[in-house]
């Protein structure tokens, strides 16, 4: 392996505008010593190499000329990633084992190798993946990807246990690392489907369902705003009607539900989009339904998760920031919409209803 210490010392010294005499004085060595380092005739002692790296504000490996090795590690990690994305697993596994021998302490190489083994989704490969994810935890300080951390690695290991059929062990790990309730769905599914513990599964499934509905609501309204700003009102309406159909499916027929408040707001939004499309009759129909749905909720408001279909018996409460009542939520939303004729139409429906 060729070292570039001599030329690097010379380049860094000149880059700082220093003479050999000035560098020698800063390090407490003779000018002759600096001259011999730069000519390659002698090599600084280890302590001086560290001091040189500190003086030039660089790393020892860069000073020695090991930068190419980091690039090689990066190229190897990219090759492993390509094998995974292209599902070239046999070649990828062979490459991973060679890379792990060469770069056993590289987080990037270890992590990409673990992913490559995991996607094979068989017990043997996932056992190897779990081992590598554990090793990656020890090297985590090298990681520069904000999406990867101790919790995500532990959850990866839990996923390996699931493939290996070690369900109780997986659930234990998923519960331990259930930051922000992100593992609720998988915990509930595993408890019900694999561990045959349905009563324990239900609260996790219900909380996951509630979170999923809330996230779906945010995503759908994001799309509605996107299409609206693009002037694609038909696209906005498609999203709203799809969201409405899903949320209506969570209502227990004939019973008040916390979904009524959300549905009232979605119906109001449908009315706004209908007016933007120039369809006054449809706008009136949607706003009328929004009003009646809001009144239905306000007459018997409930925020109990048990009011949702599939969640009977779950002792939990939902919260929202839409307003104290459903009707006020609809009214506040409509007041922010600058659509000709909207306010007059809504006022007539409230007055005559």
C-alpha positions in Angstrom: 0.0 0.0 0.0 1.5 3.3 -1.1 1.7 6.0 1.5 1.6 9.7 0.5 2.7 11.1 3.8 5.7 13.0 2.4 3.9 14.8 -0.3 0.9 15.4 2.0 3.0 17.1 4.6 4.6 19.3 1.9 1.2 20.1 0.3 -0.4 21.0 3.6 2.5 23.1 4.7 2.5 25.1 1.5 -1.3 25.3 1.7 -0.9 27.1 5.0 1.8 29.4 3.5 4.4 28.1 5.9 8.1 27.6 5.4 9.9 24.4 6.6 11.4 26.6 9.4 8.0 27.7 10.6 6.6 24.2 10.6 9.7 22.9 12.5 9.3 25.6 15.1 5.6 24.9 15.6 6.3 21.2 16.1 9.5 21.6 18.1 11.7 19.7 15.7 14.6 20.7 13.5 14.3 22.1 10.0 16.3 19.1 8.8 13.7 16.7 10.2 10.9 18.5 8.3 13.0 18.4 5.1 13.6 14.6 5.5 9.9 14.0 6.0 9.0 15.9 2.9 11.6 14.1 0.8 10.5 10.8 2.1 13.9 10.0 3.5 12.5 9.5 7.0 9.0 9.1 8.5 7.8 11.0 11.6 7.3 9.0 14.8 3.7 8.1 15.5 3.2 10.8 18.1 4.4 13.4 15.6 2.1 12.1 12.9 -0.9 12.6 15.3 0.5 16.1 16.1 0.8 16.9 12.4 -2.7 15.8 11.7 -4.0 18.0 14.6 -1.9 20.9 13.5 -3.2 20.8 9.9 -6.8 20.1 11.2 -7.1 16.8 9.3 -7.3 13.1 10.1 -4.4 10.8 10.4 -5.7 8.6 7.6 -5.9 11.5 5.2 -2.5 12.7 6.2 -1.1 9.2 5.5 -2.9 9.0 2.2 -5.6 6.5 3.2 -8.4 8.5 1.6 -8.6 6.0 -1.2 -9.5 3.3 1.3 -12.6 5.2 2.4 -13.6 5.6 -1.2 -13.1 1.9 -1.7 -15.3 1.2 1.3 -18.0 3.5 -0.1 -17.8 1.8 -3.5 -18.1 -1.6 -1.9 -21.2 -0.5 0.1 -22.8 0.9 -3.1 -22.1 -2.5 -4.9 -23.8 -4.3 -2.0 -26.8 -1.9 -2.3 -27.0 -2.5 -6.1 -27.1 -6.3 -5.5 -30.0 -5.8 -3.0 -32.0 -3.5 -5.3 -31.5 -5.7 -8.3 -32.3 -8.8 -6.2 -29.0 -10.4 -7.1 -28.7 -12.2 -3.8 -26.3 -15.1 -4.4 -23.7 -12.8 -5.8 -24.5 -10.2 -3.2 -24.0 -12.6 -0.3 -20.6 -13.7 -1.7 -19.6 -10.1 -2.1 -20.8 -9.2 1.4 -18.7 -11.9 3.1 -15.6 -10.7 1.2 -16.3 -7.1 2.1 -16.9 -8.0 5.8 -13.5 -9.7 5.9 -11.8 -6.6 4.4 -13.9 -3.9 6.2 -15.2 -5.6 9.4 -15.4 -2.2 11.2 -17.1 -0.2 8.5 -20.7 0.7 9.6 -21.7 1.3 5.9 -20.4 -2.1 4.8 -21.8 -4.0 7.7 -25.2 -2.3 7.5 -25.6 -2.8 3.7 -24.5 -6.5 4.2 -27.2 -6.9 6.9 -29.9 -5.5 4.6 -28.7 -7.7 1.8 -29.1 -10.8 3.9 -32.4 -9.7 5.4 -34.2 -9.2 2.0 -33.6 -12.9 1.3 -36.4 -13.5 3.9 -35.4 -17.0 4.8 -34.4 -18.2 8.3 -30.7 -18.8 7.6 -30.2 -15.4 5.9 -32.1 -13.5 8.5 -30.1 -15.1 11.3 -27.0 -13.7 9.6 -28.7 -10.4 9.1 -29.6 -10.1 12.8 -26.0 -10.8 13.7 -24.8 -8.0 11.3 -27.4 -5.5 12.6 -26.1 -6.2 16.1 -22.5 -5.5 14.8 -23.8 -2.3 13.1 -25.0 -1.1 16.5 -21.4 -1.2 17.8 -20.3 0.9 14.8 -23.2 3.4 14.9 -21.0 6.4 15.7 -19.8 6.2 12.1 -23.3 6.5 10.7 -24.3 9.8 8.9 -27.8 8.8 7.8 -30.4 10.4 10.1 -32.9 7.7 9.3 -30.8 5.1 11.0 -30.4 4.9 14.8 -30.4 2.4 17.7 -34.2 2.0 17.6 -34.4 1.4 13.9 -31.6 -1.2 14.2 -33.4 -3.0 17.0 -36.6 -3.0 14.9 -34.6 -4.5 12.0 -33.4 -7.2 14.3 -37.0 -7.8 15.5 -38.1 -8.2 11.8 -35.3 -10.9 11.5 -36.8 -12.8 14.5 -40.2 -12.7 12.8 -38.8 -14.4 9.7 -37.0 -16.9 11.9 -40.2 -17.8 13.6 -39.1 -16.4 17.0 -42.4 -14.5 17.5 -42.3 -14.0 21.3 -38.7 -12.7 21.1 -39.7 -10.4 18.2 -42.7 -9.0 20.1 -40.6 -8.3 23.2 -38.1 -6.3 21.1 -40.8 -4.5 19.2 -42.5 -3.4 22.5 -39.2 -2.3 23.9 -38.5 -0.1 20.9 -42.1 1.1 20.2 -41.1 4.8 20.0 -44.0 6.9 19.1 -46.2 3.8 18.9 -44.7 3.1 15.5 -44.7 -0.7 16.1 -48.3 -1.0 17.2 -49.5 -2.5 14.0 -46.8 -5.1 13.7 -47.1 -6.0 17.4 -50.9 -6.4 17.1 -50.6 -8.5 14.0 -47.9 -10.8 15.4 -49.8 -11.3 18.7 -53.0 -12.2 16.9 -51.6 -14.1 13.9 -48.6 -15.9 15.3 -48.7 -15.9 19.0 -52.5 -16.6 19.2 -53.0 -13.9 21.9 -56.0 -12.0 20.4 -57.0 -10.1 23.6 -53.5 -8.7 24.0 -53.4 -7.9 20.3 -56.6 -5.8 20.2 -55.4 -2.6 21.9 -52.3 -2.5 19.7 -54.4 -3.0 16.6 -56.9 -0.3 17.6 -54.2 2.2 18.4 -52.5 1.4 15.1 -55.8 1.9 13.2 -56.4 5.2 14.8 -52.9 6.4 14.0 -53.3 5.1 10.4 -56.6 7.0 10.0 -55.0 10.2 11.3 -52.0 9.9 9.0 -54.3 9.0 6.1 -56.3 12.2 6.8 -53.1 14.3 6.7 -51.9 12.7 3.5 -55.2 13.0 1.7 -55.6 16.7 2.6 -52.0 17.2 1.5 -53.1 15.8 -1.9 -56.2 18.0 -1.9 -54.1 21.1 -1.4 -51.7 20.0 -4.1 -54.4 19.4 -6.7 -56.2 22.6 -5.7 -53.1 24.7 -6.1 -52.6 23.1 -9.5 -56.2 23.9 -10.5 -57.0 20.2 -10.8 -60.3 20.1 -8.9 -61.3 16.8 -10.3 -58.2 15.2 -8.8 -59.0 16.9 -5.4 -62.5 15.6 -5.5 -61.3 12.0 -6.2 -59.1 12.1 -3.2 -61.8 13.5 -0.9 -64.4 10.9 -2.0 -61.9 8.1 -1.5 -61.1 9.4 2.0 -64.8 9.7 2.8 -65.6 6.2 1.7 -62.8 4.7 3.9 -63.8 6.8 6.9 -67.5 5.9 6.5 -66.5 2.3 6.5 -65.2 2.7 10.1 -68.7 3.8 11.4 -70.9 1.3 13.2 -74.3 1.6 11.3 -76.9 3.6 13.3 -74.4 4.8 16.0 -72.6 8.1 16.6 -68.9 7.9 16.0 -65.9 10.0 16.4 -65.6 9.7 12.6 -68.7 11.9 12.2 -66.8 15.0 13.1 -64.0 14.2 10.6 -66.5 13.2 7.9 -68.4 16.5 8.4 -65.2 18.4 7.5 -64.5 16.2 4.5 -68.0 16.8 3.2 -67.6 20.5 3.6 -64.4 20.3 1.6 -66.2 18.4 -1.1 -68.7 21.3 -1.2 -65.9 23.8 -1.6 -64.3 21.9 -4.5 -67.7 21.4 -6.1 -68.1 25.2 -6.2 -64.6 25.6 -7.6 -65.8 23.2 -10.4 -68.8 25.4 -11.0 -71.3 22.8 -9.8 -73.6 24.7 -7.4 -76.1 21.9 -6.9 -73.4 19.4 -5.8 -71.9 22.0 -3.5 -75.3 22.5 -1.8 -75.7 18.8 -1.5 -72.3 18.2 0.2 -72.6 21.3 2.5 -76.1 20.2 3.6 -74.7 16.7 4.4 -71.8 18.3 6.2 -74.2 20.4 8.3 -76.4 17.4 9.2 -73.4 15.2 10.0 -71.9 17.8 12.2 -75.2 18.3 14.1 -75.5 14.5 14.5 -72.1 14.4 16.2 -72.7 17.5 18.3 -76.0 16.1 19.6 -74.1 13.1 21.1 -70.4 13.8 20.9 -68.1 10.9 21.5 -64.3 10.6 21.2 -64.2 6.9 22.4 -62.1 4.7 20.1 -64.7 2.0 20.9 -67.2 3.9 18.7 -65.2 2.8 15.7 -65.9 -0.4 13.9 -63.4 -3.1 14.8 -62.5 -1.4 18.1 -65.3 -2.5 20.4 -64.0 -3.0 23.9 -61.0 -0.8 23.5 -60.7 1.7 26.4 -59.0 4.7 24.7 -59.9 8.2 23.7 -59.1 10.1 20.5 -58.2 13.8 20.3 -58.3 16.4 17.5 -57.6 20.0 16.9 -60.6 20.7 14.7 -62.5 22.7 17.3 -64.8 22.2 20.3 -67.7 21.1 18.1 -68.1 19.6 14.7 -70.3 22.5 13.5 -67.7 25.1 14.6 -65.0 23.1 12.9 -67.0 23.2 9.6 -67.8 26.9 10.0 -64.2 27.8 10.8 -63.0 25.9 7.8 -65.4 27.5 5.4 -64.6 31.0 6.6 -61.0 30.5 5.4 -62.1 29.6 1.8 -62.2 32.5 -0.6 -64.6 31.0 -3.1 -67.3 33.2 -4.6 -70.8 32.3 -3.3 -69.6 29.9 -0.6 -70.4 32.0 2.5 -73.8 33.0 1.2 -74.7 29.4 0.5 -73.5 28.1 3.9 -75.3 30.9 5.7 -78.6 30.0 4.0 -78.2 26.3 4.9 -77.5 27.2 8.6 -80.4 29.6 8.8 -82.9 27.4 7.0 -81.9 24.2 8.6 
